[in-house]
């Protein structure tokens, strides 16, 4: 949940979904659950203070990895109005996907062949 959602006067906006999209990208890239085994009462204090999932869990030298991390960071910006739009997220994600499309298709084909 984005930091602003812990404010009692909060009303959902599109920026809420953008924050969640960044969390989803992190989960896909790491295969982990954000904040791991942290207790919920700890998480609700840390997120508003700026804590985010650790990008250090994303390792490797794959093409576009730096750009993916930057996109996540932009999605997690504390101020909702400074987060990227859904169109920006879609465009950047598509560009990153295209860097690996051939390898992904090959991997899927190999799995289906088994």
Secondary structure, DSSP 8 states (H G I E B T S, - for coil): --GGGGSTT----HHHHHHHHHHHHHHHHHSS-TTTT--HHHHHHHTTTT----GGG--S--TTHHHHHHHHHHHT-SSGGGS--HHHHHHHHHHHHHHHHHHHHHHHHHHHH-
